[in-house]
Amino acid sequence: MIKNTILTLTILSSSVLAGDWPNWRGPNHNGATEAEGLPVKFSKTENIAWSTPMPGPSAATPITWKDRVFVSSSSPKTQELLALCLNRETGKVLWRQVVGNGFQRDNRSNYASPSPTTDGRVVVFFYGNGDLAAFNLDGKKLWAKKIQGDSNGFAFQWTFSTSPLLHKGILYLQVLQRDTGVRGHGKASGNESYILALDPNTGEQLWRHIRPAKAKAESLEAFSTPVPYTNNGREELLIVGGDCLTGHDPRTGRELWRWGTWNPSRIGHWRLVPSPVVGGGVVLACAPKGSPIYAVKAGGKGVLNNDAIAWKSQGRTDDITSDVCTPLFYNKKFFVMYGEGRDKTLSSVNPATGKADWQVNLESRALVRTSPTAADGKIYLQSHAGEVFVVNAQDGKILNRVMMGENGDDLTRASITISNNQLLIRTNNKLYCVGK
């Protein structure tokens, strides 16, 4: 196990230098990378290296490793859940595997919403119906399982869409769900919320840690993704949802600390979507539905009170809030996107004070629910309609806005991938590689 971990660390280090994007928030788990020479001006026909049709819509972010691109997808025609591998240089589909069946449960999402993850040896795909499968990079299936076993799905009102995390030789997955069934899904009572650790090579369970919470009903549901973090030599796995933020020992799942709540009155319809993000000595937790963002001081132990809060925003009052988008940490600043109301506001936030250095209204008619990504002084976002925004990270000036979606697109939610000096932009029907 130690030998495998050393090998994984070596591969990951070379990956970061090479410009790969191995999970949905990138090599640094914060939406940012060190790429240079990224494109500003482009369109569906200008500055495009290639474009490849997709079998169907998906909110999954494409990931990359060396000469490969990995994409989750749904197929509305066949109701299949698909794992795809494309050639990084040409966009040609190298292999395609059917992992499961079931297109969607509601009109907001589909089961192919979670992003895949890879360590350069194994690539793992997860789907909202519970199908989890691992392949080698050539498409050979290593193992597959149904996470919820024989039970009647997960206890979520909306389509479950947390992404798996493959980190230092361990595969992590969180399931933060209701304790009671909803809409015929999950057990009638006794549904547990938990963190799961698996061997990525075999699918064998390493540990399963129950994560209790005092939240009620829908507020127990979380669509966030675990985030690894090292604080003064102590490795942690950050988990947010169920009205609280927790840090765990990645070797055992043991809870190291807990802060919460942003919901003292226990409102029952506050599901949690954004993942935590770390920067400037604090961990951000985004309370839902236009509520404040909380900056929790890193390095805590045990149950933390509100003395652990470095600052909190004012929510809709100062527009530093996020209902869906996970914030970006780039160039020693947080960038927070609120894309729900009339004003689609992107804010540059000082991590020491929580105050905005600048704010810009993207003036998008469509919702903006992709998480911002950044490199080379530029921030990239995409609206539900497939309109892409390029924003100057220094001053908030919009450098370009271009429609990459087709007429009628309204559920484009895949965050933009930055790989080397190119962008991977996924719309409802196509995957574009931007930058020649």
C-alpha positions in Angstrom: 0.0 0.0 0.0 2.8 2.4 0.8 4.6 1.6 -2.4 1.4 2.3 -4.4 0.8 5.5 -2.5 4.3 6.7 -3.4 3.7 5.8 -7.0 0.4 7.7 -7.1 2.0 10.8 -5.6 4.8 10.7 -8.2 2.2 10.4 -11.0 0.1 13.2 -9.5 3.0 15.6 -9.2 3.9 15.1 -12.9 0.3 15.5 -13.8 0.1 18.9 -12.2 3.2 20.0 -14.1 1.8 18.6 -17.3 -1.5 20.5 -17.1 -3.9 17.7 -16.5 -7.3 18.1 -14.9 -7.9 14.8 -13.0 -11.1 15.6 -11.2 -14.0 18.1 -11.4 -12.3 21.0 -9.6 -8.9 20.4 -11.1 -5.4 19.4 -9.9 -5.5 21.8 -6.9 -9.1 21.0 -5.9 -10.0 24.7 -6.1 -10.9 25.4 -9.8 -7.5 26.9 -10.7 -4.4 25.7 -12.5 -1.1 27.1 -13.7 -1.8 27.0 -17.4 -0.7 29.9 -19.7 -1.6 31.2 -23.1 -5.4 30.5 -22.7 -7.8 31.7 -25.4 -9.9 34.8 -25.0 -11.5 35.1 -28.5 -13.3 32.1 -29.9 -16.7 30.9 -31.1 -18.2 27.6 -32.3 -16.2 28.0 -35.6 -13.2 30.2 -34.5 -10.1 29.0 -32.7 -11.5 25.4 -32.3 -9.1 22.5 -32.3 -12.0 20.0 -32.5 -15.6 19.3 -31.5 -17.2 16.0 -30.8 -20.9 15.2 -30.6 -22.1 13.9 -27.2 -24.7 11.2 -26.8 -26.7 13.4 -24.5 -26.6 16.1 -21.9 -24.6 15.9 -18.7 -23.5 18.3 -15.9 -20.3 16.3 -15.5 -17.0 18.2 -16.1 -14.6 16.5 -18.5 -11.4 15.4 -17.0 -8.0 14.9 -18.7 -4.9 12.8 -18.3 -2.0 13.2 -20.8 -3.4 12.3 -24.2 -6.9 11.3 -22.9 -10.2 13.0 -22.1 -12.8 11.2 -20.0 -16.4 12.2 -20.1 -19.6 10.9 -18.4 -22.7 11.0 -20.5 -26.3 10.0 -20.7 -28.2 8.8 -23.8 -31.8 9.9 -23.9 -32.4 7.6 -26.9 -31.2 4.3 -25.2 -31.5 5.4 -21.5 -27.9 4.3 -21.1 -25.3 5.8 -18.8 -22.0 6.0 -20.6 -18.3 6.3 -19.9 -16.4 7.9 -22.8 -12.7 8.3 -23.5 -11.5 10.7 -26.3 -8.2 11.4 -27.9 -6.9 14.7 -26.4 -5.4 15.9 -29.7 -8.2 14.9 -32.1 -11.5 14.5 -30.1 -11.9 11.0 -31.6 -13.8 8.6 -29.3 -11.3 5.9 -28.3 -13.7 3.8 -26.2 -17.2 3.9 -24.9 -18.6 1.7 -22.1 -22.2 1.3 -20.9 -22.1 1.5 -17.1 -25.8 1.4 -16.3 -29.3 2.4 -17.3 -31.6 5.2 -16.3 -31.6 8.7 -17.9 -33.2 11.0 -15.3 -35.6 11.4 -12.5 -36.6 15.1 -12.9 -36.4 17.9 -15.4 -33.4 19.6 -13.7 -30.7 16.9 -14.1 -29.9 13.4 -15.1 -28.0 10.5 -13.6 -24.8 11.4 -15.6 -24.2 14.6 -13.6 -21.2 13.4 -11.4 -17.8 14.0 -12.9 -15.3 11.2 -13.3 -11.9 11.1 -11.5 -8.5 9.5 -12.3 -5.0 9.1 -10.9 -3.4 8.2 -14.3 -3.8 4.4 -13.8 -7.5 4.0 -13.0 -10.5 6.2 -14.1 -13.7 6.0 -12.1 -17.2 6.9 -13.2 -20.2 7.4 -10.8 -23.8 8.0 -11.6 -26.8 9.3 -9.6 -28.5 5.9 -9.6 -25.6 4.5 -7.6 -23.7 2.8 -10.4 -19.9 3.0 -9.8 -17.3 1.6 -12.2 -13.6 1.7 -12.7 -11.6 1.2 -15.9 -8.0 1.3 -16.9 -7.1 4.0 -19.3 -7.6 1.7 -22.3 -11.2 1.0 -21.3 -10.9 -2.4 -19.6 -13.4 -2.7 -16.8 -11.7 -3.4 -13.5 -14.8 -3.6 -11.4 -18.3 -2.3 -11.0 -20.8 -2.1 -8.2 -24.1 -0.6 -7.1 -23.3 1.6 -4.1 -26.7 1.4 -2.5 -26.9 -2.4 -2.9 -30.4 -3.8 -3.2 -32.1 -0.8 -1.5 -34.5 1.4 -3.4 -32.0 4.1 -4.4 -30.8 7.1 -2.4 -33.2 9.2 -0.3 -32.9 12.4 -2.4 -35.7 14.6 -3.6 -33.5 15.7 -6.5 -31.1 13.7 -8.7 -28.1 12.6 -6.6 -24.9 14.1 -8.2 -21.9 14.1 -5.9 -18.6 13.4 -7.7 -16.1 10.8 -6.5 -12.6 11.7 -5.4 -9.5 9.6 -6.2 -6.7 10.9 -3.9 -3.4 9.3 -2.8 -4.5 5.8 -3.7 -8.0 5.9 -2.1 -11.4 6.4 -3.8 -13.8 8.5 -1.7 -17.5 9.0 -2.1 -19.9 10.8 0.2 -23.6 10.0 0.5 -25.4 12.7 2.6 -29.1 11.8 2.2 -32.4 12.1 4.1 -33.1 9.8 7.0 -36.5 9.0 5.6 -37.6 8.0 2.1 -38.8 10.6 -0.4 -40.8 10.1 -3.7 -40.4 6.4 -3.4 -36.6 6.5 -3.1 -34.6 5.2 -0.1 -35.9 3.3 2.8 -39.0 4.5 4.6 -36.7 5.3 7.6 -33.2 4.7 8.9 -31.3 6.0 5.8 -27.7 6.7 6.9 -25.5 9.5 5.7 -21.9 8.3 5.3 -18.5 8.7 3.7 -17.1 5.7 1.8 -13.5 4.8 1.1 -12.7 2.1 -1.5 -9.6 0.5 -3.1 -9.7 2.0 -6.6 -8.1 -1.1 -8.1 -10.5 -3.6 -6.8 -13.6 -1.8 -5.4 -13.0 -3.3 -2.0 -14.4 -1.3 0.9 -11.6 0.2 3.1 -13.9 1.9 5.5 -17.4 3.4 5.9 -17.9 6.3 8.3 -21.4 7.3 9.4 -21.8 11.1 9.4 -24.7 12.2 11.7 -26.3 15.6 11.3 -29.1 17.5 13.0 -30.6 18.8 9.8 -34.2 18.0 8.8 -35.8 16.7 5.7 -34.3 18.1 2.4 -31.6 20.0 4.4 -29.9 16.6 5.0 -29.3 16.3 1.3 -26.0 17.4 -0.1 -24.7 17.4 -3.7 -21.2 18.6 -2.8 -17.9 16.6 -3.3 -15.2 15.7 -0.7 -12.1 18.0 -0.8 -8.7 16.9 0.4 -6.7 19.4 2.4 -3.4 19.4 4.4 -3.2 21.8 7.3 0.2 22.1 9.1 1.0 18.5 8.1 -2.4 17.1 9.1 -4.3 15.6 6.2 -8.1 16.2 6.2 -11.1 15.3 4.0 -13.5 18.2 4.0 -17.2 17.4 3.9 -20.1 19.9 3.8 -23.8 19.3 4.0 -26.6 18.5 6.6 -26.3 22.1 7.9 -22.6 21.6 9.0 -19.0 21.5 7.8 -16.7 18.7 9.0 -13.1 17.6 8.6 -12.1 13.9 8.6 -9.1 11.7 8.8 -8.7 10.4 5.2 -7.2 7.1 6.5 -10.1 6.1 8.7 -13.0 8.6 8.2 -12.8 9.6 11.9 -14.2 13.1 12.4 -11.5 15.6 13.4 -13.7 18.7 13.8 -17.2 20.0 13.1 -18.6 23.5 12.7 -22.3 24.4 12.2 -24.8 25.6 11.7 -25.9 28.2 9.2 -29.4 27.0 9.8 -30.1 27.3 13.6 -33.9 27.2 13.1 -33.6 23.9 11.1 -35.4 25.1 8.0 -36.2 21.8 6.2 -35.7 22.7 2.5 -32.0 23.9 2.5 -30.3 21.2 0.4 -26.6 22.0 -0.1 -24.9 22.0 -3.5 -21.5 23.9 -3.4 -18.4 22.0 -2.3 -16.0 23.5 0.3 -13.0 25.4 -0.9 -9.8 26.3 0.9 -7.6 29.4 0.7 -6.0 32.0 2.8 -6.2 30.0 6.0 -10.0 29.5 5.8 -12.5 27.0 4.6 -15.5 28.4 2.8 -19.0 26.8 3.4 -21.8 28.3 1.2 -25.2 28.3 2.9 -27.9 27.7 0.4 -30.6 29.9 -1.3 -28.9 33.3 -1.1 -27.7 32.9 2.5 -24.3 34.0 3.7 -21.0 32.4 3.0 -19.0 31.4 6.1 -15.2 31.4 6.3 -14.2 28.8 9.0 -10.6 29.1 10.4 -8.6 26.1 9.3 -6.9 23.8 11.9 -9.7 23.3 14.3 -10.3 20.3 16.6 -13.5 18.9 18.1 -16.8 20.7 18.0 -16.2 24.4 17.0 -18.3 27.3 18.1 -18.8 30.6 16.2 -15.4 31.8 17.4 -14.0 29.7 14.6 -15.7 32.0 12.0 -13.2 34.4 10.5 -16.0 36.2 8.7 -19.3 35.7 7.0 -20.9 37.6 4.0 -24.3 39.2 4.0 -25.8 36.9 1.4 -28.1 38.6 -1.0 -27.5 41.9 0.7 -23.9 42.1 -0.7 -24.4 39.4 -3.4 -21.5 37.4 -1.9 -23.5 34.2 -1.9 -23.8 30.9 -3.9 -26.7 28.5 -4.1 -25.1 26.1 -6.7 -21.7 27.2 -7.9 -18.6 26.1 -5.9 -16.3 29.1 -5.4 -12.9 29.4 -7.0 -9.7 30.2 -5.2 -7.1 31.8 -7.5 -4.3 34.3 -7.1 -5.0 34.6 -3.4 -8.6 35.5 -3.9 -12.0 33.8 -3.7 -14.3 34.2 -6.7 -17.9 33.6 -5.8 -20.7 33.2 -8.4 -24.4 33.7 -7.7 -26.3 32.8 -10.8 -29.9 32.5 -9.6 -31.6 35.9 -9.6 -31.9 38.8 -12.0 -28.3 39.8 -11.3 -25.8 37.0 -12.2 -23.0 38.3 -9.9 -19.4 37.2 -9.8 -17.5 38.6 -6.8 -13.8 38.8 -6.1 -13.5 38.3 -2.4 -10.6 39.0 0.0 -10.0 35.8 2.0 -8.8 37.8 5.1 -11.9 40.1 5.3 -14.7 38.7 3.2 -15.1 42.0 1.4 -15.4 42.3 -2.3 -12.6 43.8 -4.3 -14.9 43.9 -7.3 -18.2 42.6 -8.5 -19.6 42.2 -12.0 -23.0 41.4 -13.3 -22.8 39.0 -16.2 -26.2 40.1 -17.5 -27.1 36.6 -18.5 -30.7 35.9 -19.2 -30.1 32.2 -18.4 -29.1 30.8 -15.0 -25.4 30.4 -14.3 -24.8 27.2 -12.4 -21.3 26.2 -13.6 -18.5 26.7 -11.1 -15.8 29.2 -12.2 -12.4 28.0 -13.3 -9.3 30.1 -13.8 -5.7 30.3 -15.1 -3.6 32.8 -17.0 -5.4 35.8 -15.4 -8.8 34.7 -16.8 -11.9 33.3 -15.2 -14.3 31.1 -17.3 -18.0 30.4 -16.7 -20.9 29.0 -18.7 -24.7 29.6 -18.5 -27.5 27.2 -18.8 -27.9 28.3 -22.4 -24.3 27.6 -23.2 -23.1 31.2 -23.2 -19.5 31.3 -22.1 -18.0 34.3 -20.2 -14.3 35.2 -20.1 -13.6 37.6 -17.2 -10.4 39.4 -16.2 -9.5 38.1 -12.8 -7.7 41.3 -11.9 -10.6 43.8 -12.4 -13.7 41.9 -13.3 -13.9 43.2 -16.9 -15.7 40.9 -19.2 -13.2 40.1 -22.0 -15.6 38.0 -24.1 -19.0 36.5 -24.1 -19.9 33.9 -26.7 -22.8 31.5 -27.3 -21.4 28.0 -27.6 -24.8 26.3 -27.1 -27.5 25.7 -29.7 -30.9 27.3 -29.8 -33.1 25.8 -27.1 -30.3 24.7 -24.8 -31.3 25.3 -21.2 -29.5 22.8 -19.0 -25.8 23.3 -19.8 -24.1 23.0 -16.4 -20.7 21.4 -17.0 -17.9 23.6 -15.6 -15.1 24.5 -18.1 -12.0 22.4 -18.0 -8.5 24.0 -18.4 -5.9 21.6 -19.8 -2.5 22.8 -20.9 -3.3 25.9 -23.0 -6.8 24.9 -24.1 -10.3 24.8 -22.8 -12.8 21.9 -22.8 -16.3 23.3 -23.1 -19.2 20.9 -22.8 -22.7 22.0 -24.0 -25.8 19.9 -24.1 -24.8 18.2 -27.4 -21.1 18.8 -28.0 -17.7 18.8 -26.4 -15.4 21.6 -27.8 -11.7 21.8 -27.5 -10.9 25.6 -27.7 -7.5 26.9 -28.6 -5.1 25.7 -31.3 
